[in-house]
Amino acid sequence: MEVMKLRKAEEDDAFFIENLLRENDLPYEDIGSKMDCMFIAYVNERIVGIGGIEVYDRHALLRSLVIEKEFRGKGYGKNLCLKLVDQARELGVSELYLLTTTANTFFEKLGFSVINRNDAPEVIRKTDEFSSLCPSSAICMRKKI
């Protein structure tokens, strides 16, 4: 696998990010207001994926982790997730949360544990993703970092 790098998403990336989220059945409705927390993953100037970290003091929400179809199954998803965890750690985050309807096994392999949705901190439960964008059936996960 070639070296993957991250860069902060810019306003010009919004259309691409929204389309990629929509194509992968992930919440996209609020992405225009969340561009400051989004990252673009790339290898040799080619975009391989996206991901975001919404930071709320020492808690953060990992969201919108997507790898482009042609790059799946090659370790880029794991690499992107670990890079986002590192970003969160550098920002002073001690607990990272996420919601998933399909990828709990993937995230468990990366150290996330399933928790009761109501056990997430209030600041995380009040995010758009928790309160309205993700279905109540989504699995809540946490990783202490």
N, C-alpha and C positions, 0 to 999 in steps of 0.2 A: 504494500500500500504506500502510495506517495504521501508526502507531508501535506497535511491539511492545515490551513490557516483560517483564522476568524477575522472578520472586520465588522464594525458596527454598521448596522443597516442605515441607509440614508432615505430621505423622503422619496427619491427616485426609485427606490426598491419596493415601494408599497404595492404597486400593481402586481409585480412579480410574486411577492410574498402572499398577497391575498389570493391570487390564482392558484398557487401551489397548495395553500391550505384548503381552498375549496375543492380542488381536485382530489385531495386526500381525506375528505370528510372531517376536517378539523375546524374548530371555530375560527372564523375570519372577520366576523362582523365588527369587532372593535379594533382591528389591527391598525387602522389609520391613526388611532390615538395611542398606540403602543410601539411605534417605530423606535422610540428611544431605548427600548429594552430588547430589540431584535438584533440578531447577528446573522451574517452570511458566512457560510463555510465554503471554502474554495481550495482547489488543487490546480496548480499551474494556470491560474486565471479562469478556470472553469468552475462554476457554481456547482457544488455537490449537495448542498442542503442549507437548511435554516433552523434556527432555534431561538428561544427567548428566555429571559430571566426578568421577572417582575420582582424588584426588591422592595421589601417593606421592613426596614431596619434589619434585625437579625434573621428575619424569615424571608423566604423568596418562593416564587412560583415558577417552576420550569414549565415552559409551554411551547407548543407549536414546533416540536422537533420533527423535521421531515427531511428525508434523504431522497434526492431525485431518483427515479426508478432505475435508470441505467447504472447507478452507483450502489444500489442496495446489495446486501450480502457480501460486502467486501470489507466490513469493519468500520466504515465511515460513520454509521449511526452511533456506535459505541464511542468512537473517537470524539465526535461532536458532543455527545452527552458529557464525557469526561472533561472536555475543554470548557463547557458551560458550568460544570461543577467547580472547576478551578476559578472561573470568572466570579462566580458567586462567593467563593471563599475569599478571594482578593477584595471583594466589596464588603467583607465583614459578616457575611451570612453564616449562620450556624445550623440552620435547618432549611432544607429544600423540599418543597411539596410539588406534587403533580396530580393530575387526573388523567385517567386513560380508560378507554373502552376496549382496547385491543392489544396493548403492549405491556401488560403487567409482568409477564415472564421476562421480557427483554430488560425492563427496569430492575427487576429483582436480581438479575445477574450483575447489575451495576451497583448493588448495595442499597437499593430502595426497598422499603418494607411496606406492606399493606397496613393501613390504619383505618379506623372508623372515620368517616368524613367529618363527623361532629367533633373529633379530637384535633382537627387542624385549628390553628390559632384564628381568632376572630378576624384579624386583618386579612388573612388568606381566604377565609370563608366569604368575606365581603367583596372579593374580586369579581369582576364580570364573569370570568371563567367558571368560578364556583357557583355564583348566585343565579346565573341565567344562561350561559352559553353551553355548558356541558350538561348532559342529562344526569339526573339524580342517580342513575344506575352506574355511572362512571366510578371506577375504583380509585380511591385516594391512596397516595403513597407518600412516604417521607424518607429522607436521607439526612442523617446528621453528618455535618461536615466540619 
